[in-house]
């Protein structure tokens, strides 16, 4: 009897804690409402991309934050309906031996947007302020030089006419652990967990201190960090997209109706089916 009472009390305490967390986060958006709002925002993203192309704008968006904070999910929803020739994602691997000898910003500068492009960096030059510093992949001098020169580098981009938007996805300790565990348990998501991700979990405090130092040095008036509360994935995605749309003034160029021209006269004869090799139909 005593054991059963303890179990019941633990369940009650857990429910109370969960309800407190939910109250702090606010209302969870129902799936249907979330999907409807996402479709609306994605239509606006199409309008934005057409305006960027038409006006020859250069837009650079950085996505940084904790591992499993939801950066990739937000990027996926942004590019889902857009033209990959206009809106492209840059996710660089570790530098090559040659790149390690270059000026630090050089390999990132090669991927900056040209006229009529929006570039989304899934992690960026801020690797040096985070993983490289915490994991010892750069020297203390290289780290300090980055913190000094990064604001100047970004001011150069702004003076060149590039629109720069920086997002930091913030996730709580408890939520990150939950997402990591979900990836471990789901074979379809396990590829998202690298040894570096697991190590970042073990060094939570070190990464927290590195983030605070990074903000102190690079959260400038000209190029501020925009923090996205990411414990609720749905809200994080919608809030991020809506903010991005508000960061670049645009007009709707998609309202012009297109007319389908008549097809050429039918003088074409297809070759016989048996002259071509077809993919097997597995679903008769």
Order of alpha helices (4+ residues) and beta strands (2+ residues): alpha-alpha-beta-alpha-beta-alpha-beta-alpha-alpha-beta-alpha-alpha-alpha-beta-alpha
